[in-house]
Each structure stands twice: as C-alpha cells, then as structure tokens.
C-alpha cells in the first residue's frame, strides 16, 4: 500500500537519509527502529508530508504523493507529546480533525464515540484533558488519530514519556488495537521491546541507511551485522582473527574457538572478525568441569556481579578482558570461577564492525 523509494535528505548540510526504501502491505505494522539521529522521525515526517525529500518518492497504491498536502493524504499522525488542546475536553480534542473535514455533527459525534471506545475511554468524553493522567492523554491522542479513519496510522515514539508500568500496559493495548483495526501503521521507536511487540516487520536504521529489515523473529535470530546484534541487546562479543576455514576457527583473547559464519558472510584467512556468543543454550559449569561433546566451546569466566532482574538473575561474567552477561535462575557470588559451555551454533562470526 505504501512505498518509500530511495529517500535522500540532508540536515544542516549533512546527509541524514541515504537512499531508504521499504514498503508496507495492507494491515501491516512496520516499526522504524534505530538509535537517536538515525533519521527515523525525519523519515516519518517525509511520509506524512511535513517535510520534503531531496530525492526519492513516497507512493500510496502506486500514486506518487509528492505535492499532495498533509491534510489530503488521509494519514493519521500521533506524536510523543500528544499535542492536545488544553482548553478542550477529551471528546472535543478527538473531534478536532473531523470538524476540519466539515462532517455533519451527528457523524462527528458517532465517530468520536467509536474512537473513544476503541481506546477504552468511553466514559471520559467530557473530561478536561488537563485532568487526565499521562496514559489517558495518550489514549485521547490515539483516538484523535483514529477518528478520521486514516488509511495509514503513523506513531512517533508515542510511549516515550510514560513510566515503565504504564508503557507496558499501553504497549499491549496498542498491539491488540492495531491487530484488530487492521490499519497499516508506521511506528517509530528506539526501544526494541516496543518494536518486537508491535511489528510485523522491522526496518532498522543506522546512520541514515537501512541496516536490516525483516520480521522480529528473523532479525533477532539472524542479525545482519555485529552492530545490529549489539543494538538488539546481543552484547556478548569479542574481537578475533580467522585462523582456519574448514572448520571455521577464530583466535580470540579467550582462546581459539570454533564458530559458525553469519548468514551471507564468507570469511577469509587472517580476517579480523567479531565473534558473537548468543545466550541460547548456554550452561554454567564448575571451573574444573570438562563439559560434554555437544559444547562448541568452553570458556573460562569469573563472576563479576549477579543483579536480580524480575523473573531471574543476570550473571555478569569476565571472559578474558570482555564482560559478558547471561540470564540465570540463581545468583553466584562475585569472583566465583566457572566455565561457560556454549553450543556450536551459539558462536557466530561477523566481519569486524564498530559503532559509528
């Protein structure tokens, strides 16, 4: 339905977006995910018509939207700060866009009621927005975006200003609402949890380019680069150099380790690589245990800390000069020596890749 084709944009003389292309199908939620400064919000504003690209096109069902003003695109837009009118009550805020369309009063009232019910605020029609909590204001802003029945919904960090408990609650609500409404949506966030919960597909931006796109399961299971893996929270990485190709062996500060090459990567002898130790299947052994045959590697480690993280603990381990962390069911005392038994598929080699 929506096609974003080869978008370029500069900011203060420097390139911000560098040839970004992706598409959104009917009923699909696409999350633009990336660190601050990667161009996510600017890309959203270009889709909305609030900014103009220097090169490229935004198309809807094959029609180029260049020159089509914001109010004629039929897109709903919700910002992080909600942009509610403090002198209007909740229903009047939701009705604002509908009045701009000069709809009949009865139709406006029906749509406002429908949108307020959609976001769970049926009894809040006459409340002043200044008397509402942050979560309730967020729902009013969402109802206002939904009331005109947009053909595309765009949300720019809508949960960023909320506390953790409220954000988790509204994240679940948004997930169910977007799935039930079947409205295609573009959701901008820097938060991986939000993106994994909401997205049918992720578009990960790095330095104005797409670093990877795919379903949350695909992207997490097979990051396209060491940087994408770090951005997704897979931080157990160490530098190495290829010393053998068949099998692939990598010399690291923790020893020579057998690894799998990342998808699409063909390593060369003596090539500098980044080795990722994925958390799946890791076992913690005593320092003198030899492990069993299924282990791809045994790494000597020392416990640095074991903070409690809700449903379990997080073991922070020193492996050579690197700090790794893994989920664990129980804590271990600091300075406890142990061995990490990692399955072969958990050690993945990528081309050397450093943060920008």
Short mmCIF file of the C-alpha atoms (twelve columns), coordinates in Angstrom:
data_MODEL
# 
_entry.id   MODEL 
# 
loop_
_atom_site.group_PDB 
_atom_site.id 
_atom_site.type_symbol 
_atom_site.label_atom_id 
_atom_site.label_alt_id 
_atom_site.label_comp_id 
_atom_site.label_asym_id 
_atom_site.label_seq_id 
_atom_site.Cartn_x 
_atom_site.Cartn_y 
_atom_site.Cartn_z 
_atom_site.pdbx_PDB_model_num 
ATOM 1   C CA . UNK A 1   0.000   0.000   0.000  1 
ATOM 2   C CA . UNK A 2   2.758   2.425   0.992  1 
ATOM 3   C CA . UNK A 3   6.051   2.514   -0.902 1 
ATOM 4   C CA . UNK A 4   9.038   4.549   0.242  1 
ATOM 5   C CA . UNK A 5   11.520  4.670   -2.623 1 
ATOM 6   C CA . UNK A 6   15.169  5.785   -2.448 1 
ATOM 7   C CA . UNK A 7   14.659  8.663   0.003  1 
ATOM 8   C CA . UNK A 8   17.551  11.113  0.482  1 
ATOM 9   C CA . UNK A 9   17.522  14.017  2.937  1 
ATOM 10  C CA . UNK A 10  20.202  16.359  4.304  1 
ATOM 11  C CA . UNK A 11  20.149  18.332  7.553  1 
ATOM 12  C CA . UNK A 12  22.365  21.359  8.103  1 
ATOM 13  C CA . UNK A 13  24.402  20.366  5.066  1 
ATOM 14  C CA . UNK A 14  24.993  16.783  6.228  1 
ATOM 15  C CA . UNK A 15  23.310  13.658  4.815  1 
ATOM 16  C CA . UNK A 16  20.614  12.351  7.167  1 
ATOM 17  C CA . UNK A 17  18.779  9.791   4.994  1 
ATOM 18  C CA . UNK A 18  20.793  7.993   2.337  1 
ATOM 19  C CA . UNK A 19  18.622  6.032   -0.060 1 
ATOM 20  C CA . UNK A 20  15.982  4.490   2.220  1 
ATOM 21  C CA . UNK A 21  13.426  2.164   0.605  1 
ATOM 22  C CA . UNK A 22  10.748  -0.071  2.114  1 
ATOM 23  C CA . UNK A 23  7.062   -0.862  1.713  1 
ATOM 24  C CA . UNK A 24  4.040   -1.541  3.916  1 
ATOM 25  C CA . UNK A 25  1.321   -4.015  3.000  1 
ATOM 26  C CA . UNK A 26  -2.354  -3.909  3.985  1 
ATOM 27  C CA . UNK A 27  -2.860  -4.304  7.741  1 
ATOM 28  C CA . UNK A 28  0.880   -4.438  8.412  1 
ATOM 29  C CA . UNK A 29  2.676   -2.603  11.229 1 
ATOM 30  C CA . UNK A 30  6.231   -1.627  10.344 1 
ATOM 31  C CA . UNK A 31  8.497   -0.316  13.103 1 
ATOM 32  C CA . UNK A 32  11.268  2.107   12.199 1 
ATOM 33  C CA . UNK A 33  13.847  1.190   14.816 1 
ATOM 34  C CA . UNK A 34  17.199  2.816   15.431 1 
ATOM 35  C CA . UNK A 35  19.293  4.984   17.746 1 
ATOM 36  C CA . UNK A 36  18.864  8.733   18.094 1 
ATOM 37  C CA . UNK A 37  19.981  10.567  14.965 1 
ATOM 38  C CA . UNK A 38  19.430  7.628   12.619 1 
ATOM 39  C CA . UNK A 39  16.699  9.507   10.684 1 
ATOM 40  C CA . UNK A 40  13.569  7.705   11.946 1 
ATOM 41  C CA . UNK A 41  11.421  10.734  12.808 1 
ATOM 42  C CA . UNK A 42  12.536  12.663  9.727  1 
ATOM 43  C CA . UNK A 43  11.515  9.722   7.550  1 
ATOM 44  C CA . UNK A 44  8.112   9.645   9.246  1 
ATOM 45  C CA . UNK A 45  7.642   13.377  8.635  1 
ATOM 46  C CA . UNK A 46  8.516   12.904  4.958  1 
ATOM 47  C CA . UNK A 47  5.856   10.171  4.669  1 
ATOM 48  C CA . UNK A 48  3.345   12.471  6.380  1 
ATOM 49  C CA . UNK A 49  4.187   15.367  4.034  1 
ATOM 50  C CA . UNK A 50  5.530   17.583  6.829  1 
ATOM 51  C CA . UNK A 51  8.983   17.571  5.223  1 
ATOM 52  C CA . UNK A 52  10.179  17.145  1.657  1 
ATOM 53  C CA . UNK A 53  12.799  14.663  0.493  1 
ATOM 54  C CA . UNK A 54  15.551  15.926  -1.780 1 
ATOM 55  C CA . UNK A 55  15.376  12.701  -3.761 1 
ATOM 56  C CA . UNK A 56  13.035  9.734   -3.910 1 
ATOM 57  C CA . UNK A 57  9.294   9.137   -3.766 1 
ATOM 58  C CA . UNK A 58  6.532   8.242   -1.340 1 
ATOM 59  C CA . UNK A 59  3.726   6.348   -3.094 1 
ATOM 60  C CA . UNK A 60  0.313   5.156   -1.971 1 
ATOM 61  C CA . UNK A 61  -1.151  2.342   -4.087 1 
ATOM 62  C CA . UNK A 62  1.247   3.326   -6.845 1 
ATOM 63  C CA . UNK A 63  0.404   7.052   -6.755 1 
ATOM 64  C CA . UNK A 64  3.252   9.491   -6.114 1 
ATOM 65  C CA . UNK A 65  2.320   11.690  -3.128 1 
ATOM 66  C CA . UNK A 66  4.828   14.413  -3.999 1 
ATOM 67  C CA . UNK A 67  2.952   17.711  -3.841 1 
ATOM 68  C CA . UNK A 68  -0.056  16.221  -2.000 1 
ATOM 69  C CA . UNK A 69  -0.550  18.327  1.163  1 
ATOM 70  C CA . UNK A 70  -0.681  16.762  4.623  1 
ATOM 71  C CA . UNK A 71  -4.442  17.106  5.072  1 
ATOM 72  C CA . UNK A 72  -5.199  15.364  1.770  1 
ATOM 73  C CA . UNK A 73  -3.009  12.290  2.339  1 
ATOM 74  C CA . UNK A 74  -5.528  10.606  4.624  1 
ATOM 75  C CA . UNK A 75  -2.856  9.640   7.154  1 
ATOM 76  C CA . UNK A 76  -3.236  9.784   10.937 1 
ATOM 77  C CA . UNK A 77  -0.264  11.098  12.922 1 
ATOM 78  C CA . UNK A 78  0.452   10.853  16.654 1 
ATOM 79  C CA . UNK A 79  3.451   12.488  18.326 1 
ATOM 80  C CA . UNK A 80  5.211   11.728  21.596 1 
ATOM 81  C CA . UNK A 81  3.986   14.956  23.244 1 
ATOM 82  C CA . UNK A 82  0.351   14.191  22.179 1 
ATOM 83  C CA . UNK A 83  -0.239  17.878  21.136 1 
ATOM 84  C CA . UNK A 84  -3.654  18.011  22.838 1 
ATOM 85  C CA . UNK A 85  -5.539  21.299  23.218 1 
ATOM 86  C CA . UNK A 86  -5.718  22.065  26.971 1 
ATOM 87  C CA . UNK A 87  -8.833  24.280  26.629 1 
ATOM 88  C CA . UNK A 88  -10.860 21.444  25.034 1 
ATOM 89  C CA . UNK A 89  -12.237 18.343  26.722 1 
ATOM 90  C CA . UNK A 90  -11.361 14.830  25.577 1 
ATOM 91  C CA . UNK A 91  -14.228 14.488  23.090 1 
ATOM 92  C CA . UNK A 92  -13.574 17.939  21.606 1 
ATOM 93  C CA . UNK A 93  -9.909  17.038  21.087 1 
ATOM 94  C CA . UNK A 94  -10.892 13.819  19.308 1 
ATOM 95  C CA . UNK A 95  -13.403 15.733  17.178 1 
ATOM 96  C CA . UNK A 96  -10.949 18.423  16.070 1 
ATOM 97  C CA . UNK A 97  -9.784  16.738  12.858 1 
ATOM 98  C CA . UNK A 98  -13.321 15.716  11.980 1 
ATOM 99  C CA . UNK A 99  -14.531 19.321  12.236 1 
ATOM 100 C CA . UNK A 100 -11.730 20.330  9.872  1 
ATOM 101 C CA . UNK A 101 -13.340 17.923  7.364  1 
ATOM 102 C CA . UNK A 102 -16.720 19.710  7.764  1 
ATOM 103 C CA . UNK A 103 -18.535 16.481  8.585  1 
ATOM 104 C CA . UNK A 104 -22.140 16.641  9.864  1 
ATOM 105 C CA . UNK A 105 -22.495 16.969  13.625 1 
ATOM 106 C CA . UNK A 106 -24.164 13.587  14.052 1 
ATOM 107 C CA . UNK A 107 -21.384 11.863  12.109 1 
ATOM 108 C CA . UNK A 108 -18.718 13.621  14.186 1 
ATOM 109 C CA . UNK A 109 -20.394 12.561  17.430 1 
ATOM 110 C CA . UNK A 110 -20.673 8.954   16.241 1 
ATOM 111 C CA . UNK A 111 -17.051 8.744   15.178 1 
ATOM 112 C CA . UNK A 112 -15.799 10.365  18.385 1 
ATOM 113 C CA . UNK A 113 -17.737 7.882   20.481 1 
ATOM 114 C CA . UNK A 114 -16.470 4.991   18.364 1 
ATOM 115 C CA . UNK A 115 -12.827 6.129   18.632 1 
ATOM 116 C CA . UNK A 116 -13.067 6.700   22.399 1 
ATOM 117 C CA . UNK A 117 -14.497 3.202   22.826 1 
ATOM 118 C CA . UNK A 118 -11.680 1.773   20.705 1 
ATOM 119 C CA . UNK A 119 -9.062  3.120   23.127 1 
ATOM 120 C CA . UNK A 120 -11.025 2.233   26.273 1 
ATOM 121 C CA . UNK A 121 -12.134 5.757   27.220 1 
ATOM 122 C CA . UNK A 122 -15.892 5.568   26.621 1 
ATOM 123 C CA . UNK A 123 -16.634 7.235   29.973 1 
ATOM 124 C CA . UNK A 124 -14.128 10.079  29.559 1 
ATOM 125 C CA . UNK A 125 -15.840 12.110  26.826 1 
ATOM 126 C CA . UNK A 126 -16.376 15.275  28.905 1 
ATOM 127 C CA . UNK A 127 -13.168 15.133  30.945 1 
ATOM 128 C CA . UNK A 128 -10.781 18.046  30.641 1 
ATOM 129 C CA . UNK A 129 -7.515  16.773  29.201 1 
ATOM 130 C CA . UNK A 130 -5.603  18.613  31.938 1 
ATOM 131 C CA . UNK A 131 -7.355  16.352  34.479 1 
ATOM 132 C CA . UNK A 132 -6.277  13.157  32.711 1 
ATOM 133 C CA . UNK A 133 -3.241  11.024  33.537 1 
ATOM 134 C CA . UNK A 134 -0.393  10.659  31.050 1 
ATOM 135 C CA . UNK A 135 -1.740  7.312   29.894 1 
ATOM 136 C CA . UNK A 136 -5.249  8.683   29.442 1 
ATOM 137 C CA . UNK A 137 -3.908  11.648  27.455 1 
ATOM 138 C CA . UNK A 138 -2.010  9.193   25.272 1 
ATOM 139 C CA . UNK A 139 -5.246  7.322   24.584 1 
ATOM 140 C CA . UNK A 140 -7.073  10.555  23.718 1 
ATOM 141 C CA . UNK A 141 -4.322  11.424  21.234 1 
ATOM 142 C CA . UNK A 142 -4.609  7.960   19.726 1 
ATOM 143 C CA . UNK A 143 -8.400  8.276   19.489 1 
ATOM 144 C CA . UNK A 144 -7.956  11.614  17.695 1 
ATOM 145 C CA . UNK A 145 -5.647  9.937   15.159 1 
ATOM 146 C CA . UNK A 146 -8.128  7.081   14.656 1 
ATOM 147 C CA . UNK A 147 -11.354 9.094   14.425 1 
ATOM 148 C CA . UNK A 148 -10.894 10.263  10.790 1 
ATOM 149 C CA . UNK A 149 -10.437 6.576   9.842  1 
ATOM 150 C CA . UNK A 150 -6.989  7.089   8.331  1 
ATOM 151 C CA . UNK A 151 -5.734  4.791   5.625  1 
ATOM 152 C CA . UNK A 152 -2.313  4.828   7.345  1 
ATOM 153 C CA . UNK A 153 -1.539  5.427   11.025 1 
ATOM 154 C CA . UNK A 154 1.831   6.950   11.962 1 
ATOM 155 C CA . UNK A 155 3.115   6.998   15.544 1 
ATOM 156 C CA . UNK A 156 6.313   8.790   16.604 1 
ATOM 157 C CA . UNK A 157 7.644   7.473   19.958 1 
ATOM 158 C CA . UNK A 158 4.109   7.576   21.448 1 
ATOM 159 C CA . UNK A 159 5.074   5.802   24.683 1 
ATOM 160 C CA . UNK A 160 8.366   7.588   25.304 1 
ATOM 161 C CA . UNK A 161 7.064   9.927   28.025 1 
ATOM 162 C CA . UNK A 162 5.347   7.235   30.131 1 
ATOM 163 C CA . UNK A 163 6.643   5.313   33.128 1 
ATOM 164 C CA . UNK A 164 7.545   1.632   32.736 1 
ATOM 165 C CA . UNK A 165 4.332   0.121   34.169 1 
ATOM 166 C CA . UNK A 166 2.054   2.328   32.084 1 
ATOM 167 C CA . UNK A 167 4.175   1.873   28.985 1 
ATOM 168 C CA . UNK A 168 3.917   -1.925  29.233 1 
ATOM 169 C CA . UNK A 169 0.141   -1.736  29.704 1 
ATOM 170 C CA . UNK A 170 -0.376  0.600   26.757 1 
ATOM 171 C CA . UNK A 171 2.027   -1.413  24.631 1 
ATOM 172 C CA . UNK A 172 -0.245  -4.439  24.989 1 
ATOM 173 C CA . UNK A 173 -3.289  -2.262  24.259 1 
ATOM 174 C CA . UNK A 174 -1.655  -0.866  21.116 1 
ATOM 175 C CA . UNK A 175 -0.730  -4.354  19.952 1 
ATOM 176 C CA . UNK A 176 -4.335  -5.563  20.187 1 
ATOM 177 C CA . UNK A 177 -5.766  -2.350  18.714 1 
ATOM 178 C CA . UNK A 178 -3.509  -2.371  15.655 1 
ATOM 179 C CA . UNK A 179 -4.172  -6.051  15.033 1 
ATOM 180 C CA . UNK A 180 -7.945  -5.687  15.371 1 
ATOM 181 C CA . UNK A 181 -8.277  -2.403  13.432 1 
ATOM 182 C CA . UNK A 182 -6.172  -3.785  10.528 1 
ATOM 183 C CA . UNK A 183 -4.914  -0.269  9.782  1 
ATOM 184 C CA . UNK A 184 -1.435  -0.248  8.230  1 
ATOM 185 C CA . UNK A 185 0.902   1.596   10.587 1 
ATOM 186 C CA . UNK A 186 4.391   3.085   10.770 1 
ATOM 187 C CA . UNK A 187 5.696   3.119   14.324 1 
ATOM 188 C CA . UNK A 188 8.902   4.987   15.205 1 
ATOM 189 C CA . UNK A 189 10.838  3.882   18.277 1 
ATOM 190 C CA . UNK A 190 14.333  3.358   19.651 1 
ATOM 191 C CA . UNK A 191 13.017  0.697   22.062 1 
ATOM 192 C CA . UNK A 192 13.495  -2.914  20.953 1 
ATOM 193 C CA . UNK A 193 10.789  -4.259  23.274 1 
ATOM 194 C CA . UNK A 194 8.181   -1.957  21.734 1 
ATOM 195 C CA . UNK A 195 9.279   -2.890  18.232 1 
ATOM 196 C CA . UNK A 196 9.286   -6.650  18.906 1 
ATOM 197 C CA . UNK A 197 5.816   -6.461  20.484 1 
ATOM 198 C CA . UNK A 198 4.132   -4.386  17.776 1 
ATOM 199 C CA . UNK A 199 5.850   -5.024  14.473 1 
ATOM 200 C CA . UNK A 200 5.029   -7.423  11.716 1 
ATOM 201 C CA . UNK A 201 8.292   -6.151  10.230 1 
ATOM 202 C CA . UNK A 202 11.265  -4.159  11.500 1 
ATOM 203 C CA . UNK A 203 13.212  -1.596  9.492  1 
ATOM 204 C CA . UNK A 204 16.413  -0.928  11.443 1 
ATOM 205 C CA . UNK A 205 18.131  2.351   10.567 1 
ATOM 206 C CA . UNK A 206 21.787  3.124   11.139 1 
ATOM 207 C CA . UNK A 207 23.314  6.395   10.033 1 
ATOM 208 C CA . UNK A 208 20.500  7.114   7.576  1 
ATOM 209 C CA . UNK A 209 20.607  3.718   5.879  1 
ATOM 210 C CA . UNK A 210 18.673  0.510   6.410  1 
ATOM 211 C CA . UNK A 211 20.921  -1.867  8.359  1 
ATOM 212 C CA . UNK A 212 18.379  -4.711  8.189  1 
ATOM 213 C CA . UNK A 213 14.697  -5.371  7.705  1 
ATOM 214 C CA . UNK A 214 12.571  -8.428  8.396  1 
ATOM 215 C CA . UNK A 215 10.225  -9.908  10.960 1 
ATOM 216 C CA . UNK A 216 11.241  -9.562  14.630 1 
ATOM 217 C CA . UNK A 217 11.896  -13.321 14.811 1 
ATOM 218 C CA . UNK A 218 14.057  -13.283 11.667 1 
ATOM 219 C CA . UNK A 219 16.072  -10.249 12.715 1 
ATOM 220 C CA . UNK A 220 16.732  -11.491 16.247 1 
ATOM 221 C CA . UNK A 221 17.631  -14.991 15.086 1 
ATOM 222 C CA . UNK A 222 19.991  -13.766 12.371 1 
ATOM 223 C CA . UNK A 223 21.256  -10.176 12.784 1 
ATOM 224 C CA . UNK A 224 22.800  -8.840  9.578  1 
ATOM 225 C CA . UNK A 225 25.863  -7.432  11.356 1 
ATOM 226 C CA . UNK A 226 27.615  -7.293  14.699 1 
ATOM 227 C CA . UNK A 227 26.233  -3.757  15.095 1 
ATOM 228 C CA . UNK A 228 22.626  -4.926  14.605 1 
ATOM 229 C CA . UNK A 229 23.247  -7.696  17.153 1 
ATOM 230 C CA . UNK A 230 24.535  -5.138  19.690 1 
ATOM 231 C CA . UNK A 231 21.604  -2.839  19.017 1 
ATOM 232 C CA . UNK A 232 19.210  -5.716  19.712 1 
ATOM 233 C CA . UNK A 233 20.933  -6.386  23.041 1 
ATOM 234 C CA . UNK A 234 23.213  -9.238  21.937 1 
ATOM 235 C CA . UNK A 235 26.284  -7.695  23.534 1 
ATOM 236 C CA . UNK A 236 28.438  -10.779 24.241 1 
ATOM 237 C CA . UNK A 237 31.016  -10.004 21.573 1 
ATOM 238 C CA . UNK A 238 34.767  -10.152 21.278 1 
ATOM 239 C CA . UNK A 239 37.345  -9.414  18.620 1 
ATOM 240 C CA . UNK A 240 39.095  -12.238 16.830 1 
ATOM 241 C CA . UNK A 241 41.007  -13.304 13.752 1 
ATOM 242 C CA . UNK A 242 40.285  -16.225 11.429 1 
ATOM 243 C CA . UNK A 243 42.956  -18.946 11.678 1 
ATOM 244 C CA . UNK A 244 41.129  -21.792 9.884  1 
ATOM 245 C CA . UNK A 245 38.256  -22.039 7.397  1 
ATOM 246 C CA . UNK A 246 37.197  -25.711 7.478  1 
ATOM 247 C CA . UNK A 247 36.174  -25.785 10.224 1 
ATOM 248 C CA . UNK A 248 35.975  -22.073 10.935 1 
ATOM 249 C CA . UNK A 249 38.310  -21.322 13.842 1 
ATOM 250 C CA . UNK A 250 38.768  -17.871 15.370 1 
ATOM 251 C CA . UNK A 251 41.646  -16.785 17.579 1 
ATOM 252 C CA . UNK A 252 40.388  -14.610 20.449 1 
ATOM 253 C CA . UNK A 253 41.633  -13.397 23.830 1 
ATOM 254 C CA . UNK A 254 39.709  -16.370 25.299 1 
ATOM 255 C CA . UNK A 255 41.497  -18.901 23.063 1 
ATOM 256 C CA . UNK A 256 40.961  -20.435 19.634 1 
ATOM 257 C CA . UNK A 257 37.220  -21.077 19.217 1 
ATOM 258 C CA . UNK A 258 35.185  -22.922 16.621 1 
ATOM 259 C CA . UNK A 259 32.367  -20.766 15.184 1 
ATOM 260 C CA . UNK A 260 29.668  -20.518 12.547 1 
ATOM 261 C CA . UNK A 261 29.863  -17.786 9.905  1 
ATOM 262 C CA . UNK A 262 26.961  -15.332 9.968  1 
ATOM 263 C CA . UNK A 263 24.449  -15.676 7.149  1 
ATOM 264 C CA . UNK A 264 25.842  -14.206 3.942  1 
ATOM 265 C CA . UNK A 265 29.377  -13.880 5.322  1 
ATOM 266 C CA . UNK A 266 32.281  -15.748 3.714  1 
ATOM 267 C CA . UNK A 267 35.318  -15.315 5.967  1 
ATOM 268 C CA . UNK A 268 38.926  -15.258 4.747  1 
ATOM 269 C CA . UNK A 269 42.044  -16.497 6.453  1 
ATOM 270 C CA . UNK A 270 43.571  -13.908 8.794  1 
ATOM 271 C CA . UNK A 271 40.462  -11.708 8.529  1 
ATOM 272 C CA . UNK A 272 39.539  -9.611  11.568 1 
ATOM 273 C CA . UNK A 273 36.100  -10.627 12.820 1 
ATOM 274 C CA . UNK A 274 33.705  -10.003 15.680 1 
ATOM 275 C CA . UNK A 275 32.583  -13.159 17.463 1 
ATOM 276 C CA . UNK A 276 29.086  -13.166 18.990 1 
ATOM 277 C CA . UNK A 277 28.246  -15.559 21.834 1 
ATOM 278 C CA . UNK A 278 24.460  -15.943 21.750 1 
ATOM 279 C CA . UNK A 279 22.732  -16.725 25.073 1 
ATOM 280 C CA . UNK A 280 20.612  -19.641 23.813 1 
ATOM 281 C CA . UNK A 281 21.671  -22.995 25.227 1 
ATOM 282 C CA . UNK A 282 24.498  -21.723 27.447 1 
ATOM 283 C CA . UNK A 283 25.305  -23.860 30.507 1 
ATOM 284 C CA . UNK A 284 27.287  -22.865 33.583 1 
ATOM 285 C CA . UNK A 285 29.786  -25.490 34.778 1 
ATOM 286 C CA . UNK A 286 32.191  -25.667 37.654 1 
ATOM 287 C CA . UNK A 287 35.667  -24.348 36.935 1 
ATOM 288 C CA . UNK A 288 37.088  -27.900 36.820 1 
ATOM 289 C CA . UNK A 289 34.328  -29.491 34.713 1 
ATOM 290 C CA . UNK A 290 35.253  -30.598 31.214 1 
ATOM 291 C CA . UNK A 291 31.790  -30.322 29.645 1 
ATOM 292 C CA . UNK A 292 30.274  -32.690 27.119 1 
ATOM 293 C CA . UNK A 293 30.626  -33.276 23.422 1 
ATOM 294 C CA . UNK A 294 27.776  -31.012 22.332 1 
ATOM 295 C CA . UNK A 295 29.549  -27.907 23.566 1 
ATOM 296 C CA . UNK A 296 31.026  -25.809 20.781 1 
ATOM 297 C CA . UNK A 297 33.303  -24.026 23.238 1 
ATOM 298 C CA . UNK A 298 34.264  -23.967 26.886 1 
ATOM 299 C CA . UNK A 299 35.167  -20.509 28.116 1 
ATOM 300 C CA . UNK A 300 36.765  -19.834 31.473 1 
ATOM 301 C CA . UNK A 301 34.970  -16.992 33.251 1 
ATOM 302 C CA . UNK A 302 34.744  -15.220 36.592 1 
ATOM 303 C CA . UNK A 303 31.568  -13.815 38.113 1 
ATOM 304 C CA . UNK A 304 31.618  -10.016 38.422 1 
ATOM 305 C CA . UNK A 305 28.047  -9.487  39.629 1 
ATOM 306 C CA . UNK A 306 24.598  -11.116 39.620 1 
ATOM 307 C CA . UNK A 307 21.862  -8.442  39.814 1 
ATOM 308 C CA . UNK A 308 18.242  -9.545  40.189 1 
ATOM 309 C CA . UNK A 309 16.107  -8.796  37.110 1 
ATOM 310 C CA . UNK A 310 12.477  -9.563  37.893 1 
ATOM 311 C CA . UNK A 311 11.952  -13.194 36.929 1 
ATOM 312 C CA . UNK A 312 15.596  -14.177 37.371 1 
ATOM 313 C CA . UNK A 313 19.168  -13.038 37.680 1 
ATOM 314 C CA . UNK A 314 21.677  -11.611 35.255 1 
ATOM 315 C CA . UNK A 315 25.133  -13.156 35.564 1 
ATOM 316 C CA . UNK A 316 27.806  -10.642 34.609 1 
ATOM 317 C CA . UNK A 317 30.957  -12.559 33.761 1 
ATOM 318 C CA . UNK A 318 34.530  -11.633 32.925 1 
ATOM 319 C CA . UNK A 319 35.755  -13.655 29.944 1 
ATOM 320 C CA . UNK A 320 39.376  -12.719 29.256 1 
ATOM 321 C CA . UNK A 321 39.147  -8.898  29.013 1 
ATOM 322 C CA . UNK A 322 35.496  -8.951  27.893 1 
ATOM 323 C CA . UNK A 323 32.377  -8.534  30.047 1 
ATOM 324 C CA . UNK A 324 29.582  -10.938 29.096 1 
ATOM 325 C CA . UNK A 325 26.121  -11.315 30.632 1 
ATOM 326 C CA . UNK A 326 23.647  -14.184 30.601 1 
ATOM 327 C CA . UNK A 327 20.268  -14.836 32.229 1 
ATOM 328 C CA . UNK A 328 20.407  -17.269 35.149 1 
ATOM 329 C CA . UNK A 329 17.964  -18.854 37.586 1 
ATOM 330 C CA . UNK A 330 20.165  -18.274 40.640 1 
ATOM 331 C CA . UNK A 331 22.933  -15.858 41.594 1 
ATOM 332 C CA . UNK A 332 26.590  -16.695 42.121 1 
ATOM 333 C CA . UNK A 333 28.974  -14.841 44.402 1 
ATOM 334 C CA . UNK A 334 31.383  -12.335 42.910 1 
ATOM 335 C CA . UNK A 335 34.801  -13.764 41.975 1 
ATOM 336 C CA . UNK A 336 33.357  -17.291 41.562 1 
ATOM 337 C CA . UNK A 337 35.254  -19.067 38.764 1 
ATOM 338 C CA . UNK A 338 33.207  -21.123 36.300 1 
ATOM 339 C CA . UNK A 339 33.146  -22.380 32.745 1 
ATOM 340 C CA . UNK A 340 30.662  -21.439 30.027 1 
ATOM 341 C CA . UNK A 341 29.580  -24.314 27.830 1 
ATOM 342 C CA . UNK A 342 28.320  -22.861 24.559 1 
ATOM 343 C CA . UNK A 343 26.678  -24.863 21.740 1 
ATOM 344 C CA . UNK A 344 28.466  -24.602 18.408 1 
ATOM 345 C CA . UNK A 345 25.567  -22.653 16.845 1 
ATOM 346 C CA . UNK A 346 25.828  -20.035 19.616 1 
ATOM 347 C CA . UNK A 347 29.211  -18.749 18.396 1 
ATOM 348 C CA . UNK A 348 28.702  -16.615 15.287 1 
ATOM 349 C CA . UNK A 349 31.429  -14.775 13.378 1 
ATOM 350 C CA . UNK A 350 30.754  -11.436 11.671 1 
ATOM 351 C CA . UNK A 351 33.019  -9.100  9.708  1 
ATOM 352 C CA . UNK A 352 34.661  -6.652  12.101 1 
ATOM 353 C CA . UNK A 353 32.157  -3.852  12.683 1 
ATOM 354 C CA . UNK A 354 32.453  -0.983  15.148 1 
ATOM 355 C CA . UNK A 355 29.842  1.540   16.276 1 
ATOM 356 C CA . UNK A 356 29.801  4.826   14.399 1 
# 
